[in-house]
Amino acid sequence: LLAGTNAASVDGEVFKIPRHSSYLGVLIDDLTSRGTSEPYRMFSSRVEYRLSIRSDNADLRLTELGSQFGVVSAERSRAASRRRALAERAMKALDDITLVPSRWQAYAPDLPIAKHGRHLSASNMLAQGWGIDKILHVVTEVLGTADLNVQALHA
């Protein structure tokens, strides 16, 4: 992939995939910076960025880079941009929904939540392992509103 893209580069600009962006970036960085005295084995469990370089968000991380080098179609680039914008709107919406910890805990008594009294956002609860469906259930019950944009949160 990299060799072909760099060989086809018209202006001589080098196509590099950063270590933090993909497993391919990790592999290339390991081989070029550390070298190897035996066959290279990359264990995904040892990659420091494994939580952020999942396959389900590859388009958000790599489409723009691929588009800059002409290896991604304009249509695919637009679709990734739309998905990125939806994800950003959804995260903003989750950040804007806040409740005191006791309100969240009323719906999951077994879930450890700090009792510091500061409001926790829905994105905090998502980070603690709550699913979006549970968050929406709590929010609609507590706030008494059913007009949340569920599509934006599921996108």
C-alpha positions in Angstrom: 0.0 0.0 0.0 2.6 2.5 1.0 5.1 1.5 -1.6 2.5 1.7 -4.4 1.2 5.1 -3.2 4.7 6.5 -3.0 5.6 5.1 -6.4 2.5 6.8 -7.9 3.1 10.1 -6.2 3.3 12.7 -8.9 4.8 15.5 -6.8 7.2 13.3 -4.9 5.5 13.9 -1.6 6.0 10.9 0.7 2.9 9.1 2.0 3.5 8.3 5.6 1.1 6.7 8.1 1.9 7.8 11.6 2.3 5.3 14.4 -0.7 6.5 16.3 -3.0 6.1 13.2 -2.8 2.4 12.3 -1.2 -0.9 12.9 0.6 -0.4 9.6 2.1 2.8 11.0 3.2 0.8 14.1 4.7 -1.9 12.0 6.7 0.5 9.8 7.8 2.6 12.8 8.9 -0.6 14.7 10.9 -1.9 11.7 12.6 1.4 10.9 13.3 2.6 14.4 14.0 -0.6 16.3 15.1 -3.0 13.6 14.7 -6.7 14.0 17.0 -9.7 14.4 14.3 -12.3 13.9 11.0 -12.4 12.0 8.8 -9.5 13.0 5.7 -10.3 15.0 3.4 -7.5 15.9 1.1 -8.4 18.8 -1.9 -6.0 18.8 -2.1 -6.4 22.5 1.2 -4.7 22.9 0.5 -1.7 20.7 0.1 1.4 22.8 -2.6 2.9 20.6 -4.7 -0.3 20.3 -7.8 1.4 21.9 -7.9 4.2 19.4 -6.9 2.3 16.2 -9.9 0.0 16.0 -11.3 -1.1 12.7 -14.6 0.5 13.4 -13.1 4.0 13.3 -10.5 3.5 10.6 -12.4 5.7 8.1 -12.4 8.6 10.6 -8.7 8.3 11.2 -7.3 7.5 7.7 -9.7 8.7 5.0 -8.5 12.3 5.1 -4.9 11.2 4.8 -5.7 8.9 1.9 -7.7 11.6 0.2 -4.7 14.0 0.3 -2.7 11.4 -1.7 -5.4 10.5 -4.1 -6.0 6.9 -2.9 -9.5 7.6 -1.6 -12.4 8.6 -3.9 -14.1 11.9 -3.4 -17.4 10.1 -2.7 -15.8 8.1 0.1 -14.1 11.2 1.5 -17.4 13.0 1.6 -19.1 10.0 3.4 -16.3 9.9 6.0 -16.6 13.7 6.5 -20.3 13.3 7.1 -19.7 10.5 9.6 -17.1 12.5 11.4 -19.4 15.5 11.7 -22.2 13.2 13.0 -19.8 11.7 15.6 -18.7 15.1 16.7 -22.3 16.3 17.1 -23.2 13.1 19.0 -20.3 13.5 21.4 -21.2 17.2 21.9 -24.8 16.2 22.7 -23.6 13.6 25.2 -21.2 16.1 26.8 -24.1 18.6 27.2 -26.3 16.0 29.0 -25.3 16.1 32.7 -26.8 14.7 35.9 -25.5 14.4 39.5 -24.0 11.0 40.2 -26.9 9.8 42.4 -29.3 10.3 39.5 -27.2 8.1 37.3 -26.7 5.5 40.1 -30.4 5.2 40.7 -30.6 3.3 37.4 -27.5 1.1 38.0 -27.0 0.6 41.8 -24.2 -1.9 41.2 -22.2 0.6 39.1 -19.5 2.4 41.1 -19.9 6.1 40.7 -17.9 8.6 42.7 -20.1 10.5 45.1 -18.3 13.8 44.7 -21.5 15.7 43.8 -20.2 17.1 40.5 -22.3 16.5 37.5 -21.4 13.7 35.2 -22.1 13.9 31.5 -23.6 11.2 29.4 -20.2 10.8 27.7 -18.7 10.1 31.1 -21.3 7.3 31.5 -20.5 6.0 28.0 -16.8 5.8 29.0 -17.8 3.8 32.1 -19.4 1.1 30.0 -23.0 2.2 29.7 -24.6 1.6 26.4 -26.3 4.5 24.5 -29.7 2.8 24.9 -29.4 2.8 28.7 -28.2 6.5 28.6 -31.1 7.5 26.5 -33.5 5.6 28.8 -32.2 7.4 31.9 -32.1 10.8 30.3 -35.7 10.6 29.0 -37.0 9.4 32.4 -35.1 11.9 34.5 -35.5 14.9 32.2 -39.0 13.9 31.1 -38.2 14.5 27.5 -38.5 12.3 24.5 -37.4 14.7 21.9 -33.7 13.9 22.0 -32.2 13.4 18.6 -31.7 9.6 18.8 -30.4 9.4 15.2 -27.5 11.7 16.0 -26.6 9.7 19.0 -26.7 6.4 17.2 -24.8 7.6 14.1 
